[in-house]
Amino acid sequence: MGRRNDISKDLDRRIEALANRSSLTRSQIIEDALAHGRSLAWQEKWVEGVQAGRDDAERGNFATEDEIALVLNKYATR
């Protein structure tokens, strides 16, 4: 991407950091924001949440069957 100086240094830094932490390219991050209205802050939070979930999984932290049932039953129609 040859025209990085068209955006602020802060946005450029955040896009680069997000690209490095995710499987997305700079162009994909920008296209997602423009096409789907997903702000950079939303995308950053999403990647943080995914990483937190992966970290939990690597530590063996999974929901129990009872915990899953509680969530499913909470939204079940009666």
The first five atom37 places (N, CA, C, CB, O) and aatype in JSON, in Angstrom:
{
  "aatype": [12, 7, 1, 1, 2, 3, 9, 15, 11, 3, 10, 3, 1, 1, 9, 6, 0, 10, 0, 2, 1, 15, 15, 10, 16, 1, 15, 5, 9, 9, 6, 3, 0, 10, 0, 8, 7, 1, 15, 10, 0, 17, 5, 6, 11, 17, 19, 6, 7, 19, 5, 0, 7, 1, 3, 3, 0, 6, 1, 7, 2, 13, 0, 16, 6, 3, 6, 9, 0, 10, 19, 10, 2, 11, 18, 0, 16, 1],
  "atom_mask": [
    [1, 1, 1, 1, 1],
    [1, 1, 1, 0, 1],
    [1, 1, 1, 1, 1],
    [1, 1, 1, 1, 1],
    [1, 1, 1, 1, 1],
    [1, 1, 1, 1, 1],
    [1, 1, 1, 1, 1],
    [1, 1, 1, 1, 1],
    [1, 1, 1, 1, 1],
    [1, 1, 1, 1, 1],
    [1, 1, 1, 1, 1],
    [1, 1, 1, 1, 1],
    [1, 1, 1, 1, 1],
    [1, 1, 1, 1, 1],
    [1, 1, 1, 1, 1],
    [1, 1, 1, 1, 1],
    [1, 1, 1, 1, 1],
    [1, 1, 1, 1, 1],
    [1, 1, 1, 1, 1],
    [1, 1, 1, 1, 1],
    [1, 1, 1, 1, 1],
    [1, 1, 1, 1, 1],
    [1, 1, 1, 1, 1],
    [1, 1, 1, 1, 1],
    [1, 1, 1, 1, 1],
    [1, 1, 1, 1, 1],
    [1, 1, 1, 1, 1],
    [1, 1, 1, 1, 1],
    [1, 1, 1, 1, 1],
    [1, 1, 1, 1, 1],
    [1, 1, 1, 1, 1],
    [1, 1, 1, 1, 1],
    [1, 1, 1, 1, 1],
    [1, 1, 1, 1, 1],
    [1, 1, 1, 1, 1],
    [1, 1, 1, 1, 1],
    [1, 1, 1, 0, 1],
    [1, 1, 1, 1, 1],
    [1, 1, 1, 1, 1],
    [1, 1, 1, 1, 1],
    [1, 1, 1, 1, 1],
    [1, 1, 1, 1, 1],
    [1, 1, 1, 1, 1],
    [1, 1, 1, 1, 1],
    [1, 1, 1, 1, 1],
    [1, 1, 1, 1, 1],
    [1, 1, 1, 1, 1],
    [1, 1, 1, 1, 1],
    [1, 1, 1, 0, 1],
    [1, 1, 1, 1, 1],
    [1, 1, 1, 1, 1],
    [1, 1, 1, 1, 1],
    [1, 1, 1, 0, 1],
    [1, 1, 1, 1, 1],
    [1, 1, 1, 1, 1],
    [1, 1, 1, 1, 1],
    [1, 1, 1, 1, 1],
    [1, 1, 1, 1, 1],
    [1, 1, 1, 1, 1],
    [1, 1, 1, 0, 1],
    [1, 1, 1, 1, 1],
    [1, 1, 1, 1, 1],
    [1, 1, 1, 1, 1],
    [1, 1, 1, 1, 1],
    [1, 1, 1, 1, 1],
    [1, 1, 1, 1, 1],
    [1, 1, 1, 1, 1],
    [1, 1, 1, 1, 1],
    [1, 1, 1, 1, 1],
    [1, 1, 1, 1, 1],
    [1, 1, 1, 1, 1],
    [1, 1, 1, 1, 1],
    [1, 1, 1, 1, 1],
    [1, 1, 1, 1, 1],
    [1, 1, 1, 1, 1],
    [1, 1, 1, 1, 1],
    [1, 1, 1, 1, 1],
    [1, 1, 1, 1, 1]
  ],
  "atom_positions": [
    [[0.87, -1.17, 0.0], [0.0, 0.0, 0.0], [0.91, 1.22, 0.0], [-0.99, 0.0, 1.24], [1.55, 1.5, 1.01]],
    [[0.99, 1.93, -1.08], [1.96, 2.99, -1.24], [1.58, 4.34, -0.66], [0.0, 0.0, 0.0], [2.44, 5.21, -0.58]],
    [[0.34, 4.56, -0.27], [-0.08, 5.91, 0.14], [-0.47, 5.96, 1.62], [-1.25, 6.38, -0.72], [-1.5, 6.53, 1.95]],
    [[0.32, 5.39, 2.48], [0.01, 5.35, 3.9], [-0.03, 6.73, 4.53], [1.02, 4.51, 4.61], [-0.69, 6.91, 5.55]],
    [[0.62, 7.69, 3.96], [0.66, 9.02, 4.55], [-0.66, 9.78, 4.39], [1.78, 9.82, 3.94], [-0.77, 10.92, 4.85]],
    [[-1.66, 9.16, 3.76], [-2.96, 9.79, 3.61], [-3.81, 9.66, 4.87], [-3.7, 9.19, 2.43], [-4.86, 10.29, 4.97]],
    [[-3.38, 8.86, 5.83], [-4.09, 8.7, 7.09], [-3.15, 9.08, 8.23], [-4.63, 7.24, 7.27], [-1.94, 9.13, 8.06]],
    [[-3.72, 9.34, 9.38], [-2.9, 9.76, 10.52], [-1.93, 8.66, 10.93], [-3.79, 10.16, 11.71], [-2.15, 7.48, 10.65]],
    [[-0.86, 9.06, 11.58], [0.12, 8.08, 12.06], [-0.5, 7.12, 13.06], [1.32, 8.8, 12.7], [-0.17, 5.93, 13.08]],
    [[-1.42, 7.64, 13.91], [-2.06, 6.79, 14.89], [-2.9, 5.7, 14.21], [-2.94, 7.62, 15.83], [-2.8, 4.53, 14.58]],
    [[-3.72, 6.08, 13.23], [-4.52, 5.08, 12.52], [-3.64, 4.1, 11.78], [-5.48, 5.76, 11.54], [-3.91, 2.89, 11.77]],
    [[-2.59, 4.59, 11.16], [-1.67, 3.72, 10.44], [-1.05, 2.71, 11.4], [-0.57, 4.55, 9.76], [-0.93, 1.53, 11.06]],
    [[-0.65, 3.15, 12.59], [-0.04, 2.27, 13.59], [-1.05, 1.22, 14.05], [0.48, 3.08, 14.78], [-0.71, 0.05, 14.19]],
    [[-2.29, 1.65, 14.3], [-3.33, 0.72, 14.77], [-3.68, -0.32, 13.71], [-4.59, 1.49, 15.17], [-3.86, -1.49, 14.03]],
    [[-3.77, 0.1, 12.45], [-4.06, -0.84, 11.37], [-2.93, -1.85, 11.24], [-4.26, -0.1, 10.02], [-3.17, -3.05, 11.08]],
    [[-1.71, -1.37, 11.32], [-0.55, -2.26, 11.21], [-0.52, -3.26, 12.37], [0.76, -1.45, 11.19], [-0.25, -4.44, 12.16]],
    [[-0.79, -2.79, 13.59], [-0.81, -3.67, 14.76], [-1.91, -4.72, 14.63], [-1.01, -2.86, 16.05], [-1.71, -5.89, 14.96]],
    [[-3.07, -4.3, 14.15], [-4.2, -5.23, 13.98], [-3.86, -6.28, 12.92], [-5.48, -4.46, 13.58], [-4.17, -7.46, 13.09]],
    [[-3.24, -5.86, 11.85], [-2.84, -6.8, 10.79], [-1.83, -7.81, 11.34], [-2.24, -6.04, 9.58], [-1.89, -8.99, 11.0]],
    [[-0.93, -7.36, 12.18], [0.08, -8.25, 12.75], [-0.53, -9.25, 13.74], [1.18, -7.43, 13.44], [0.0, -10.35, 13.9]],
    [[-1.62, -8.88, 14.4], [-2.25, -9.74, 15.41], [-3.33, -10.64, 14.82], [-2.86, -8.89, 16.51], [-3.82, -11.54, 15.5]],
    [[-3.7, -10.42, 13.59], [-4.78, -11.2, 12.98], [-4.27, -11.85, 11.7], [-6.02, -10.3, 12.7], [-3.1, -11.73, 11.34]],
    [[-5.16, -12.52, 11.03], [-4.82, -13.13, 9.74], [-5.21, -12.22, 8.58], [-5.5, -14.49, 9.59], [-5.21, -12.64, 7.43]],
    [[-5.55, -10.96, 8.89], [-6.02, -10.02, 7.87], [-4.9, -9.12, 7.37], [-7.16, -9.17, 8.42], [-3.95, -8.83, 8.09]],
    [[-5.03, -8.7, 6.14], [-4.09, -7.72, 5.59], [-4.61, -6.31, 5.92], [-3.92, -7.9, 4.04], [-5.76, -6.15, 6.33]],
    [[-3.77, -5.32, 5.73], [-4.18, -3.93, 5.93], [-5.4, -3.62, 5.06], [-3.01, -2.95, 5.59], [-6.36, -3.01, 5.52]],
    [[-5.35, -4.05, 3.82], [-6.46, -3.79, 2.89], [-7.75, -4.43, 3.35], [-6.11, -4.28, 1.49], [-8.82, -3.83, 3.23]],
    [[-7.68, -5.65, 3.88], [-8.88, -6.33, 4.36], [-9.46, -5.6, 5.57], [-8.56, -7.78, 4.72], [-10.68, -5.49, 5.7]],
    [[-8.61, -5.11, 6.45], [-9.08, -4.38, 7.63], [-9.8, -3.11, 7.2], [-7.9, -4.04, 8.57], [-10.88, -2.8, 7.71]],
    [[-9.22, -2.38, 6.28], [-9.82, -1.13, 5.8], [-11.11, -1.42, 5.04], [-8.83, -0.36, 4.9], [-12.11, -0.72, 5.21]],
    [[-11.09, -2.45, 4.19], [-12.3, -2.81, 3.43], [-13.42, -3.22, 4.36], [-11.99, -3.94, 2.43], [-14.57, -2.85, 4.13]],
    [[-13.12, -3.98, 5.41], [-14.14, -4.4, 6.37], [-14.76, -3.18, 7.05], [-13.53, -5.34, 7.43], [-15.98, -3.12, 7.24]],
    [[-13.93, -2.23, 7.41], [-14.44, -1.02, 8.05], [-15.35, -0.24, 7.11], [-13.27, -0.12, 8.5], [-16.41, 0.24, 7.52]],
    [[-14.96, -0.11, 5.87], [-15.73, 0.67, 4.91], [-16.98, -0.05, 4.43], [-14.87, 1.04, 3.73], [-18.05, 0.55, 4.32]],
    [[-16.86, -1.34, 4.14], [-17.98, -2.08, 3.57], [-19.01, -2.51, 4.6], [-17.47, -3.29, 2.85], [-20.19, -2.61, 4.29]],
    [[-18.57, -2.75, 5.84], [-19.47, -3.31, 6.84], [-19.65, -2.4, 8.05], [-18.96, -4.64, 7.29], [-20.35, -2.76, 9.0]],
    [[-19.04, -1.25, 8.03], [-19.21, -0.3, 9.12], [-18.56, -0.73, 10.42], [0.0, 0.0, 0.0], [-18.96, -0.28, 11.49]],
    [[-17.58, -1.6, 10.35], [-16.89, -2.08, 11.55], [-15.7, -1.17, 11.82], [-16.43, -3.56, 11.4], [-14.7, -1.19, 11.11]],
    [[-15.83, -0.37, 12.86], [-14.77, 0.58, 13.17], [-13.48, -0.15, 13.54], [-15.2, 1.51, 14.32], [-13.49, -1.34, 13.84]],
    [[-12.41, 0.58, 13.5], [-11.12, 0.02, 13.89], [-11.17, -0.43, 15.35], [-9.99, 1.05, 13.68], [-10.62, -1.47, 15.7]],
    [[-11.83, 0.35, 16.2], [-11.97, -0.02, 17.61], [-12.74, -1.34, 17.74], [-12.69, 1.1, 18.4], [-12.38, -2.18, 18.56]],
    [[-13.81, -1.53, 16.95], [-14.58, -2.76, 16.98], [-13.7, -3.93, 16.57], [-15.81, -2.66, 16.06], [-13.71, -4.99, 17.2]],
    [[-12.93, -3.74, 15.49], [-12.06, -4.81, 15.0], [-10.99, -5.16, 16.03], [-11.4, -4.4, 13.67], [-10.67, -6.33, 16.22]],
    [[-10.43, -4.15, 16.69], [-9.43, -4.4, 17.73], [-10.02, -5.21, 18.88], [-8.85, -3.06, 18.25], [-9.4, -6.15, 19.37]],
    [[-11.22, -4.84, 19.3], [-11.88, -5.55, 20.39], [-12.19, -6.98, 19.98], [-13.17, -4.82, 20.81], [-12.03, -7.9, 20.78]],
    [[-12.63, -7.19, 18.76], [-12.94, -8.53, 18.25], [-11.69, -9.41, 18.3], [-13.48, -8.45, 16.8], [-11.74, -10.54, 18.79]],
    [[-10.57, -8.9, 17.79], [-9.33, -9.67, 17.78], [-8.88, -9.99, 19.21], [-8.22, -8.91, 17.02], [-8.41, -11.09, 19.48]],
    [[-9.02, -9.03, 20.12], [-8.68, -9.27, 21.53], [-9.54, -10.38, 22.11], [-8.85, -7.97, 22.36], [-9.03, -11.24, 22.83]],
    [[-10.83, -10.38, 21.8], [-11.73, -11.42, 22.3], [-11.4, -12.79, 21.76], [0.0, 0.0, 0.0], [-11.42, -13.78, 22.49]],
    [[-11.09, -12.85, 20.48], [-10.71, -14.12, 19.87], [-9.43, -14.63, 20.51], [-10.52, -13.96, 18.33], [-9.33, -15.82, 20.84]],
    [[-8.46, -13.76, 20.7], [-7.2, -14.17, 21.32], [-7.41, -14.65, 22.75], [-6.19, -13.02, 21.29], [-6.8, -15.63, 23.17]],
    [[-8.27, -13.96, 23.5], [-8.57, -14.37, 24.87], [-9.2, -15.77, 24.88], [-9.51, -13.35, 25.55], [-8.88, -16.59, 25.74]],
    [[-10.09, -16.03, 23.94], [-10.71, -17.35, 23.83], [-9.7, -18.43, 23.48], [0.0, 0.0, 0.0], [-9.74, -19.53, 24.03]],
    [[-8.79, -18.11, 22.58], [-7.74, -19.07, 22.22], [-6.83, -19.34, 23.41], [-6.91, -18.55, 21.03], [-6.45, -20.48, 23.65]],
    [[-6.5, -18.29, 24.15], [-5.66, -18.46, 25.34], [-6.34, -19.36, 26.37], [-5.32, -17.1, 25.97], [-5.71, -20.24, 26.95]],
    [[-7.64, -19.14, 26.59], [-8.4, -19.99, 27.51], [-8.38, -21.44, 27.05], [-9.85, -19.49, 27.62], [-8.17, -22.35, 27.85]],
    [[-8.6, -21.65, 25.76], [-8.61, -23.01, 25.22], [-7.26, -23.69, 25.41], [-9.0, -22.99, 23.74], [-7.19, -24.87, 25.75]],
    [[-6.2, -22.94, 25.19], [-4.86, -23.52, 25.36], [-4.59, -23.9, 26.81], [-3.79, -22.53, 24.89], [-3.82, -24.82, 27.08]],
    [[-5.23, -23.21, 27.75], [-5.1, -23.54, 29.17], [-6.08, -24.64, 29.59], [-5.32, -22.29, 30.02], [-6.07, -25.07, 30.74]],
    [[-6.91, -25.08, 28.65], [-7.87, -26.14, 28.95], [-9.15, -25.64, 29.59], [0.0, 0.0, 0.0], [-9.92, -26.43, 30.13]],
    [[-9.39, -24.34, 29.54], [-10.61, -23.76, 30.12], [-11.75, -23.82, 29.1], [-10.35, -22.29, 30.57], [-11.8, -23.03, 28.16]],
    [[-12.65, -24.75, 29.31], [-13.81, -24.91, 28.45], [-15.07, -24.88, 29.31], [-13.71, -26.23, 27.62], [-15.03, -25.18, 30.5]],
    [[-16.18, -24.51, 28.69], [-17.46, -24.52, 29.4], [-17.87, -25.96, 29.68], [-18.56, -23.78, 28.58], [-17.65, -26.85, 28.86]],
    [[-18.47, -26.16, 30.84], [-18.99, -27.49, 31.18], [-20.35, -27.68, 30.49], [-19.12, -27.67, 32.73], [-20.94, -26.72, 29.99]],
    [[-20.81, -28.9, 30.48], [-22.13, -29.17, 29.89], [-23.22, -28.41, 30.64], [-22.43, -30.68, 29.91], [-24.17, -27.93, 30.03]],
    [[-23.09, -28.3, 31.96], [-24.07, -27.56, 32.76], [-24.06, -26.07, 32.41], [-23.79, -27.76, 34.26], [-25.12, -25.45, 32.32]],
    [[-22.89, -25.51, 32.22], [-22.79, -24.08, 31.86], [-23.41, -23.83, 30.48], [-21.32, -23.62, 31.87], [-24.07, -22.81, 30.28]],
    [[-23.18, -24.73, 29.57], [-23.77, -24.59, 28.23], [-25.29, -24.69, 28.31], [-23.21, -25.67, 27.27], [-26.0, -23.92, 27.67]],
    [[-25.77, -25.65, 29.08], [-27.22, -25.82, 29.24], [-27.86, -24.58, 29.84], [-27.52, -27.04, 30.12], [-28.95, -24.19, 29.43]],
    [[-27.19, -23.94, 30.81], [-27.73, -22.71, 31.41], [-27.9, -21.62, 30.36], [-26.82, -22.21, 32.53], [-28.93, -20.94, 30.34]],
    [[-26.93, -21.44, 29.5], [-27.01, -20.41, 28.47], [-28.11, -20.75, 27.47], [-25.66, -20.27, 27.75], [-28.91, -19.89, 27.11]],
    [[-28.14, -21.99, 27.01], [-29.15, -22.38, 26.03], [-30.55, -22.27, 26.6], [-28.9, -23.81, 25.56], [-31.47, -21.82, 25.91]],
    [[-30.73, -22.65, 27.84], [-32.05, -22.59, 28.46], [-32.47, -21.14, 28.75], [-32.07, -23.41, 29.77], [-33.66, -20.83, 28.78]],
    [[-31.51, -20.29, 28.95], [-31.82, -18.88, 29.22], [-32.58, -18.25, 28.05], [-30.52, -18.09, 29.5], [-33.44, -17.4, 28.26]],
    [[-32.27, -18.67, 26.85], [-32.88, -18.07, 25.66], [-33.92, -18.97, 24.99], [-31.81, -17.74, 24.66], [-34.43, -18.63, 23.92]],
    [[-34.23, -20.09, 25.61], [-35.23, -20.99, 25.05], [-36.61, -20.36, 25.18], [-35.19, -22.38, 25.75], [-36.92, -19.7, 26.17]],
    [[-37.43, -20.58, 24.16], [-38.81, -20.09, 24.23], [-39.61, -21.06, 25.09], [-39.45, -19.94, 22.81], [-39.42, -22.27, 25.03]],
    [[-40.5, -20.5, 25.86], [-41.29, -21.34, 26.79], [-42.71, -21.42, 26.36], [-41.21, -20.81, 28.22], [-43.52, -22.07, 27.01]]
  ]
}
